[in-house]
Amino acid sequence: MSAVYKEDQEDWLTVCLKYLLFVFNFLFWVGGAAVLGVGIWTLVEKSDYLSLLASSTFAVSAYILILAGSLVVVTGFLGCCAVIREQRSCLSTYFFFLLLIFLIELVAGVLAYVYYQRLSEELKLHLNQTLAENYAQPGKEAITAAVDSLQQDFKCCGSNNSQDWMLSVYILSAQAESRVVPDSCCKTITPFCGMRDHPSNIYKVEGGCITKLEEFLTEHLLVIGAVGIGVACLQLAGALLTACFIYLLYKEEEEDFGAL
């Protein structure tokens, strides 16, 4: 009687785990879609600003999330097939992919957190130099466009303030044609509007573009970190459920083999 009860209990546990894994796979797909969406959102929205950063850590974090999100779509399908078939080999493969995605998303989350810690310092050291040395220079068209977009989108002028432009190679050259700031600093852009740096004509924002860009990147990095680490924890829970399911199937196979 106790053996029958034990067998019924194990069957009940197997069924429960099977349904739990189905629920997990649904959450897995939702989480994967979120990861993929955040990765694409990070690269698409204001992607021009990436050329203004000294390191590629920000972009790498986003690419890692896109890779992880894509793997989730494939792995989620594999997981459903593995649970339906109740094959230990398929479930083992599924378990391996869950751990792999867990590590990938954890790396993305950690990279985002580490970069967040030194973002302010990097911007202060690099952005002012970029504006001074690379704006409107030959071969630096991408940086020039990024700076113009930055100043217009965030309504700012210069890295710290509009006076930063007085030391730029562009403003000191004949190419500037008597401008004191680029035309992209102007509230209403017209040809040669940068010849006058009065507050009524150009953006005067406390902290300059560094503050605005730092706020923007910080927002994205916090989302990358939260999504990456959050979904990684979900993957770990799924891996534990899968390991338990594999163990129960293994015990059932052993008992069926012993009965023969």
VENZI-V860510 format. One record per residue. RES is the residue in three letters. OMEGA is omega as a letter, one per 20 degrees, with the letter a starting at -180 (none if undefined). Layout:
res:RES omega:OMEGA
res:RES omega:OMEGA
This chain:
res:MET omega:a
res:SER omega:r
res:ALA omega:r
res:VAL omega:r
res:TYR omega:r
res:LYS omega:r
res:GLU omega:r
res:ASP omega:r
res:GLN omega:r
res:GLU omega:r
res:ASP omega:r
res:TRP omega:r
res:LEU omega:r
res:THR omega:r
res:VAL omega:r
res:CYS omega:r
res:LEU omega:r
res:LYS omega:r
res:TYR omega:r
res:LEU omega:r
res:LEU omega:r
res:PHE omega:r
res:VAL omega:r
res:PHE omega:a
res:ASN omega:r
res:PHE omega:r
res:LEU omega:r
res:PHE omega:r
res:TRP omega:r
res:VAL omega:r
res:GLY omega:r
res:GLY omega:r
res:ALA omega:r
res:ALA omega:r
res:VAL omega:r
res:LEU omega:a
res:GLY omega:r
res:VAL omega:r
res:GLY omega:r
res:ILE omega:r
res:TRP omega:a
res:THR omega:a
res:LEU omega:a
res:VAL omega:a
res:GLU omega:a
res:LYS omega:a
res:SER omega:r
res:ASP omega:a
res:TYR omega:a
res:LEU omega:r
res:SER omega:a
res:LEU omega:a
res:LEU omega:a
res:ALA omega:a
res:SER omega:a
res:SER omega:a
res:THR omega:a
res:PHE omega:r
res:ALA omega:r
res:VAL omega:r
res:SER omega:a
res:ALA omega:r
res:TYR omega:r
res:ILE omega:r
res:LEU omega:r
res:ILE omega:r
res:LEU omega:a
res:ALA omega:r
res:GLY omega:r
res:SER omega:r
res:LEU omega:a
res:VAL omega:a
res:VAL omega:a
res:VAL omega:a
res:THR omega:r
res:GLY omega:r
res:PHE omega:r
res:LEU omega:a
res:GLY omega:r
res:CYS omega:r
res:CYS omega:a
res:ALA omega:a
res:VAL omega:a
res:ILE omega:a
res:ARG omega:a
res:GLU omega:r
res:GLN omega:a
res:ARG omega:r
res:SER omega:r
res:CYS omega:a
res:LEU omega:r
res:SER omega:r
res:THR omega:r
res:TYR omega:r
res:PHE omega:r
res:PHE omega:a
res:PHE omega:r
res:LEU omega:r
res:LEU omega:r
res:LEU omega:r
res:ILE omega:r
res:PHE omega:a
res:LEU omega:a
res:ILE omega:a
res:GLU omega:r
res:LEU omega:r
res:VAL omega:r
res:ALA omega:r
res:GLY omega:a
res:VAL omega:r
res:LEU omega:r
res:ALA omega:a
res:TYR omega:a
res:VAL omega:a
res:TYR omega:r
res:TYR omega:a
res:GLN omega:a
res:ARG omega:a
res:LEU omega:a
res:SER omega:a
res:GLU omega:a
res:GLU omega:a
res:LEU omega:a
res:LYS omega:a
res:LEU omega:a
res:HIS omega:a
res:LEU omega:a
res:ASN omega:r
res:GLN omega:r
res:THR omega:r
res:LEU omega:a
res:ALA omega:a
res:GLU omega:a
res:ASN omega:a
res:TYR omega:r
res:ALA omega:r
res:GLN omega:a
res:PRO omega:r
res:GLY omega:a
res:LYS omega:a
res:GLU omega:a
res:ALA omega:r
res:ILE omega:r
res:THR omega:r
res:ALA omega:r
res:ALA omega:r
res:VAL omega:r
res:ASP omega:r
res:SER omega:r
res:LEU omega:a
res:GLN omega:r
res:GLN omega:a
res:ASP omega:a
res:PHE omega:r
res:LYS omega:a
res:CYS omega:a
res:CYS omega:a
res:GLY omega:a
res:SER omega:r
res:ASN omega:r
res:ASN omega:a
res:SER omega:a
res:GLN omega:r
res:ASP omega:a
res:TRP omega:a
res:MET omega:a
res:LEU omega:a
res:SER omega:r
res:VAL omega:a
res:TYR omega:a
res:ILE omega:a
res:LEU omega:a
res:SER omega:r
res:ALA omega:a
res:GLN omega:a
res:ALA omega:r
res:GLU omega:r
res:SER omega:r
res:ARG omega:r
res:VAL omega:r
res:VAL omega:r
res:PRO omega:r
res:ASP omega:a
res:SER omega:r
res:CYS omega:a
res:CYS omega:r
res:LYS omega:r
res:THR omega:a
res:ILE omega:r
res:THR omega:r
res:PRO omega:r
res:PHE omega:r
res:CYS omega:r
res:GLY omega:r
res:MET omega:a
res:ARG omega:a
res:ASP omega:r
res:HIS omega:r
res:PRO omega:r
res:SER omega:a
res:ASN omega:a
res:ILE omega:r
res:TYR omega:r
res:LYS omega:a
res:VAL omega:r
res:GLU omega:a
res:GLY omega:r
res:GLY omega:a
res:CYS omega:r
res:ILE omega:a
res:THR omega:a
res:LYS omega:a
res:LEU omega:r
res:GLU omega:r
res:GLU omega:a
res:PHE omega:a
res:LEU omega:r
res:THR omega:r
res:GLU omega:a
res:HIS omega:a
res:LEU omega:r
res:LEU omega:r
res:VAL omega:r
res:ILE omega:a
res:GLY omega:a
res:ALA omega:a
res:VAL omega:a
res:GLY omega:a
res:ILE omega:r
res:GLY omega:a
res:VAL omega:r
res:ALA omega:r
res:CYS omega:r
res:LEU omega:r
res:GLN omega:a
res:LEU omega:r
res:ALA omega:r
res:GLY omega:r
res:ALA omega:r
res:LEU omega:r
res:LEU omega:a
res:THR omega:r
res:ALA omega:r
res:CYS omega:r
res:PHE omega:r
res:ILE omega:a
res:TYR omega:r
res:LEU omega:r
res:LEU omega:r
res:TYR omega:r
res:LYS omega:r
res:GLU omega:r
res:GLU omega:r
res:GLU omega:a
res:GLU omega:r
res:ASP omega:r
res:PHE omega:r
res:GLY omega:r
res:ALA omega:r
res:LEU omega:none
